[in-house]
């Protein structure tokens, strides 16, 4: 019987994207690498648990859930996150950033300073600049200030990020323009916490790191994995949790690796490139599949 693998998600290392499997096994991903796996017939997607602990009831979870957690485990996981504002006494320094995912898609956020740019790579930020560094609550207040004063959101839906990747401005200067403009407006605002140290605008561009400068534009995105389905394709780019796969005559499709978690997966062999999972085309109605 073929060995079953369980995916723990995509991580970004200094050398590029890495698929992590249960047991901390890692698969480094390089452009041109073949990605091929199948979901066994009759299998059920199970909750991945919370905070490193398994789900006590091994609850079934929907195929389209990117969190792969049941309601109770999702609640426990969020209760211990920075986003839930339950870690007010965290002594680590935090950084406020401005991220940009495409024309008209900026975002403000915070990340622990020790993580460096990892959070931005994980989110699929096309480019970004730091805004300031300081204690967690000062960083959180600055984030709220920018949301209210500049109307910059703290979340951008992944569907919107994916849809614009194939139509980004060609030059770094053009991609950086919106970040530079927002940075200038942000540092000019009154009301910054005194404990937050402002940082100069220095835009970091991730287009080459993601490989999207040389990859064909994606035609659509896989919306869920299903039992009996498989995907075989060549990796041409990656951004955030997404793999861009050249999947035969269907062109390039985006696979959100968060959809892989919770499933038992099998190697898909050496058959021709392609896939048998439902896909939503970009630029079509929300439920258009090919």
RODO-2510 file (C-alpha; in nm, 4 decimals, decimal comma):
residues 290
     n   res          X          Y          Z
     1     x     0,0000     0,0000     0,0000
     2     x     0,1334     0,3463    -0,0917
     3     x     0,2492     0,5708     0,1904
     4     x    -0,0032     0,8336     0,2987
     5     x     0,1189     1,1903     0,3521
     6     x    -0,0427     1,4690     0,5562
     7     x     0,0409     1,8264     0,4603
     8     x     0,1016     2,0821     0,7361
     9     x     0,1117     2,3786     0,4976
    10     x     0,3503     2,5983     0,3006
    11     x     0,6323     2,7851     0,4741
    12     x     0,8724     3,0464     0,3391
    13     x     1,2421     2,9939     0,4127
    14     x     1,5316     3,2247     0,3117
    15     x     1,5766     2,9940     0,0113
    16     x     1,2142     2,9985    -0,0999
    17     x     0,8877     2,8066    -0,0432
    18     x     0,8836     2,4736     0,1410
    19     x     0,5973     2,2261     0,1837
    20     x     0,5861     2,0946     0,5402
    21     x     0,4434     1,7506     0,6201
    22     x     0,3425     1,5884     0,9488
    23     x     0,6547     1,4869     1,1376
    24     x     0,8280     1,8075     1,0151
    25     x     0,9371     1,6468     0,6903
    26     x     1,0009     1,9190     0,4340
    27     x     0,9924     1,9391     0,0563
    28     x     1,1810     2,2347    -0,0913
    29     x     0,9991     2,3815    -0,3913
    30     x     1,1812     2,5108    -0,6976
    31     x     1,0464     2,6423    -1,0253
    32     x     0,9972     2,3503    -1,2630
    33     x     0,9431     2,0971    -0,9816
    34     x     0,6657     1,8455    -1,0502
    35     x     0,3822     1,8517    -0,7955
    36     x     0,1597     1,5430    -0,8104
    37     x    -0,0742     1,4040    -0,5464
    38     x    -0,4154     1,2393    -0,5165
    39     x    -0,6908     1,2196    -0,2543
    40     x    -0,7878     0,8553    -0,1949
    41     x    -1,1419     0,7445    -0,2776
    42     x    -1,3674     0,7429     0,0279
    43     x    -1,1354     0,9591     0,2416
    44     x    -1,2647     1,2313     0,4749
    45     x    -1,0951     1,5596     0,5591
    46     x    -1,0316     1,5822     0,9331
    47     x    -0,9765     1,8798     1,1659
    48     x    -0,6057     1,9582     1,2180
    49     x    -0,6541     2,0644     1,5818
    50     x    -0,5302     2,3808     1,7543
    51     x    -0,2035     2,5132     1,8956
    52     x    -0,0179     2,1893     1,8212
    53     x    -0,2816     1,9678     1,9827
    54     x    -0,4932     1,7186     1,7835
    55     x    -0,8688     1,7606     1,7568
    56     x    -1,0154     1,5462     2,0368
    57     x    -1,3018     1,4215     1,8178
    58     x    -1,1219     1,4168     1,4795
    59     x    -1,4123     1,6168     1,3393
    60     x    -1,4838     1,6175     0,9654
    61     x    -1,4323     1,9600     0,8054
    62     x    -1,5539     2,1028     0,4707
    63     x    -1,3318     2,0761     0,1645
    64     x    -1,3422     2,4525     0,1014
    65     x    -1,2290     2,5508     0,4515
    66     x    -0,8823     2,7076     0,4393
    67     x    -0,8394     2,6667     0,8149
    68     x    -0,9189     2,2928     0,8211
    69     x    -1,0459     2,3285     1,1779
    70     x    -1,3752     2,2459     1,3428
    71     x    -1,5600     2,5272     1,5185
    72     x    -1,4177     2,4506     1,8631
    73     x    -1,0545     2,4142     1,7494
    74     x    -1,0830     2,7319     1,5404
    75     x    -1,2048     2,9195     1,8472
    76     x    -0,9165     2,7885     2,0601
    77     x    -0,6605     2,8703     1,7920
    78     x    -0,7796     3,2278     1,7490
    79     x    -0,8048     3,2856     2,1255
    80     x    -0,4258     3,2594     2,1484
    81     x    -0,3405     3,4731     1,8478
    82     x    -0,2104     3,8290     1,8289
    83     x    -0,5107     3,9201     1,6154
    84     x    -0,7441     3,8390     1,9054
    85     x    -0,5774     4,1005     2,1314
    86     x    -0,5320     3,8425     2,4085
    87     x    -0,1522     3,8849     2,4283
    88     x    -0,1325     4,2438     2,5549
    89     x     0,1619     4,1599     2,7830
    90     x     0,3784     4,0185     2,5033
    91     x     0,7213     4,1808     2,5674
    92     x     0,8536     4,1334     2,2123
    93     x     0,8885     4,4327     1,9771
    94     x     0,6424     4,4461     1,6873
    95     x     0,6585     4,6138     1,3484
    96     x     0,3806     4,7912     1,1629
    97     x     0,3881     4,7434     0,7860
    98     x     0,2162     4,8585     0,4700
    99     x     0,1674     4,5763     0,2191
   100     x     0,0486     4,5919    -0,1427
   101     x    -0,1086     4,3055    -0,3389
   102     x    -0,2017     4,4835    -0,6589
   103     x    -0,3587     4,8072    -0,7842
   104     x    -0,5976     4,9376    -0,5187
   105     x    -0,5186     4,6511    -0,2791
   106     x    -0,3036     4,7895     0,0069
   107     x    -0,3127     4,6601     0,3622
   108     x    -0,1813     4,7633     0,7045
   109     x    -0,0720     4,5016     0,9564
   110     x     0,1658     4,4084     1,2361
   111     x     0,4149     4,1273     1,2874
   112     x     0,6683     4,0316     1,5537
   113     x     0,9982     4,2011     1,4688
   114     x     1,1865     3,8723     1,5141
   115     x     0,9991     3,7227     1,2185
   116     x     1,1417     3,9701     0,9695
   117     x     0,9598     3,9673     0,6318
   118     x     0,8245     3,6103     0,6737
   119     x     0,4703     3,7337     0,7459
   120     x     0,4676     3,9352     0,4234
   121     x     0,5832     3,6363     0,2162
   122     x     0,3203     3,4165     0,3824
   123     x     0,0458     3,6631     0,2885
   124     x     0,1600     3,6906    -0,0723
   125     x     0,2443     4,0616    -0,0494
   126     x     0,3773     4,1783    -0,3858
   127     x     0,5699     4,4558    -0,2093
   128     x     0,5796     4,6209     0,1323
   129     x     0,7487     4,8756     0,3567
   130     x     0,7892     4,8934     0,7329
   131     x     0,6206     5,1860     0,9071
   132     x     0,7417     5,1627     1,2653
   133     x     0,8610     4,9425     1,5521
   134     x     0,7519     4,9313     1,9150
   135     x     0,5551     4,7429     2,1829
   136     x     0,2605     4,5279     2,0728
   137     x    -0,0173     4,7584     2,1911
   138     x     0,1507     5,0661     2,0396
   139     x     0,1772     4,8793     1,7097
   140     x    -0,1878     4,7778     1,7381
   141     x    -0,2974     5,1386     1,8060
   142     x    -0,0996     5,2588     1,5040
   143     x    -0,2647     4,9934     1,2882
   144     x    -0,6074     5,1147     1,4029
   145     x    -0,5073     5,4784     1,3404
   146     x    -0,4169     5,4032     0,9801
   147     x    -0,7324     5,2011     0,9215
   148     x    -0,9501     5,4869     1,0433
   149     x    -0,7589     5,7855     0,9001
   150     x    -0,6413     5,6439     0,5667
   151     x    -0,9130     5,3797     0,5144
   152     x    -0,6498     5,1109     0,4634
   153     x    -0,7905     4,7658     0,5550
   154     x    -0,6121     4,5095     0,7724
   155     x    -0,7294     4,2233     0,5490
   156     x    -0,7392     4,1611     0,1744
   157     x    -0,9296     3,8487     0,0574
   158     x    -0,7066     3,5894    -0,1094
   159     x    -0,9449     3,5673    -0,4030
   160     x    -0,8711     3,9325    -0,4826
   161     x    -0,4959     3,8829    -0,4441
   162     x    -0,4954     3,5915    -0,6901
   163     x    -0,7114     3,7624    -0,9477
   164     x    -0,4692     4,0534    -0,9981
   165     x    -0,1334     3,8717    -0,9979
   166     x    -0,1281     3,8258    -1,3746
   167     x    -0,1916     4,1969    -1,4372
   168     x     0,0611     4,3696    -1,2106
   169     x     0,2577     4,6782    -1,3236
   170     x     0,5785     4,5722    -1,4975
   171     x     0,8267     4,7903    -1,3068
   172     x     0,9209     4,7929    -0,9387
   173     x     0,8737     5,1706    -0,9305
   174     x     0,5144     5,1396    -1,0489
   175     x     0,4408     4,8632    -0,8000
   176     x     0,5937     5,0681    -0,5159
   177     x     0,4085     5,3924    -0,5933
   178     x     0,0981     5,3273    -0,3843
   179     x     0,3029     5,2084    -0,0838
   180     x     0,5226     5,5211    -0,0989
   181     x     0,2204     5,7498    -0,1180
   182     x     0,0478     5,5788     0,1769
   183     x     0,3691     5,5748     0,3818
   184     x     0,4080     5,9521     0,3392
   185     x     0,0477     6,0116     0,4442
   186     x     0,0807     5,7728     0,7399
   187     x     0,3905     5,9312     0,8973
   188     x     0,2289     6,2737     0,8629
   189     x    -0,0703     6,1747     1,0769
   190     x    -0,0958     6,3117     1,4315
   191     x    -0,1615     6,0728     1,7166
   192     x     0,1159     5,8160     1,6718
   193     x     0,2008     5,6419     2,0032
   194     x     0,5222     5,7873     2,1469
   195     x     0,6638     5,4387     2,2071
   196     x     0,6455     5,3487     1,8373
   197     x     0,9602     5,4391     1,6422
   198     x     0,8786     5,5452     1,2825
   199     x     1,0819     5,3866     1,0040
   200     x     1,1705     5,5381     0,6643
   201     x     0,9990     5,4140     0,3509
   202     x     1,1964     5,1323     0,1918
   203     x     0,9831     4,9239    -0,0441
   204     x     1,0766     4,5559    -0,0764
   205     x     0,9505     4,3870    -0,3939
   206     x     0,8652     4,0129    -0,3917
   207     x     0,7814     3,9600    -0,7589
   208     x     1,1069     3,7777    -0,8340
   209     x     1,0955     3,5838    -0,5059
   210     x     0,7482     3,4605    -0,6019
   211     x     0,8509     3,3831    -0,9612
   212     x     0,5492     3,5649    -1,1012
   213     x     0,7662     3,7880    -1,3201
   214     x     0,8476     3,4963    -1,5518
   215     x     0,5382     3,2763    -1,5091
   216     x     0,2300     3,2639    -1,7345
   217     x    -0,0810     3,4209    -1,5831
   218     x    -0,3105     3,1836    -1,3966
   219     x    -0,6496     3,0992    -1,5480
   220     x    -0,8196     3,0095    -1,2214
   221     x    -0,7893     2,8599    -0,8733
   222     x    -0,8749     2,5196    -0,7290
   223     x    -1,1600     2,5715    -0,4829
   224     x    -1,1430     2,2388    -0,2981
   225     x    -0,9923     1,8917    -0,3010
   226     x    -1,2299     1,5969    -0,3389
   227     x    -1,1941     1,2207    -0,2786
   228     x    -1,0761     1,0441    -0,5916
   229     x    -0,9318     1,3636    -0,7383
   230     x    -0,5709     1,4385    -0,8301
   231     x    -0,3459     1,7157    -0,9565
   232     x    -0,0254     1,6898    -1,1572
   233     x     0,1594     1,9973    -1,2692
   234     x     0,4849     2,1892    -1,2934
   235     x     0,5481     2,4596    -1,0355
   236     x     0,5944     2,7923    -1,2163
   237     x     0,5420     3,0368    -0,9258
   238     x     0,4354     3,0594    -0,5621
   239     x     0,2971     3,3451    -0,3513
   240     x     0,1790     3,3282     0,0066
   241     x     0,0143     2,9861     0,0515
   242     x    -0,0472     2,9507    -0,3231
   243     x     0,1282     2,7257    -0,5729
   244     x     0,0926     2,8215    -0,9410
   245     x     0,0925     2,4960    -1,1391
   246     x     0,1121     2,4473    -1,5150
   247     x    -0,1512     2,1733    -1,5413
   248     x    -0,1561     2,0692    -1,9065
   249     x    -0,4141     2,1998    -2,1512
   250     x    -0,5993     2,3813    -1,8722
   251     x    -0,3135     2,6265    -1,8353
   252     x    -0,1848     2,7528    -1,5011
   253     x    -0,4056     2,6969    -1,1971
   254     x    -0,3540     2,8216    -0,8425
   255     x    -0,3558     2,5699    -0,5574
   256     x    -0,4001     2,7145    -0,2084
   257     x    -0,1949     2,4727     0,0013
   258     x    -0,4211     2,5403     0,3001
   259     x    -0,6799     2,3285     0,1166
   260     x    -0,4376     2,0322     0,1385
   261     x    -0,4298     2,0239     0,5192
   262     x    -0,6532     1,7706     0,6928
   263     x    -0,6465     1,5277     0,3976
   264     x    -0,4553     1,2033     0,3621
   265     x    -0,2676     1,2350     0,0325
   266     x    -0,1041     0,9824    -0,2000
   267     x     0,1598     1,0266    -0,4732
   268     x    -0,0196     1,0693    -0,8078
   269     x     0,2286     0,8852    -1,0275
   270     x     0,3701     0,9920    -1,3623
   271     x     0,0557     1,0511    -1,5677
   272     x     0,0290     1,3617    -1,7870
   273     x    -0,0180     1,7038    -1,6295
   274     x    -0,3749     1,7952    -1,5375
   275     x    -0,6191     1,7879    -1,2479
   276     x    -0,9660     1,6657    -1,1542
   277     x    -1,0541     1,9152    -0,8809
   278     x    -1,3175     2,1896    -0,9191
   279     x    -1,1659     2,5229    -1,0302
   280     x    -1,3029     2,8762    -1,0320
   281     x    -1,1971     3,0752    -1,3349
   282     x    -1,0742     3,4287    -1,2810
   283     x    -1,3057     3,6897    -1,4278
   284     x    -1,6096     3,4630    -1,4228
   285     x    -1,9144     3,4410    -1,1984
   286     x    -1,8298     3,3128    -0,8473
   287     x    -1,9521     2,9593    -0,9121
   288     x    -1,8167     2,9148    -1,2663
   289     x    -1,6117     2,5980    -1,2798
   290     x    -1,4078     2,4282    -1,5501
***
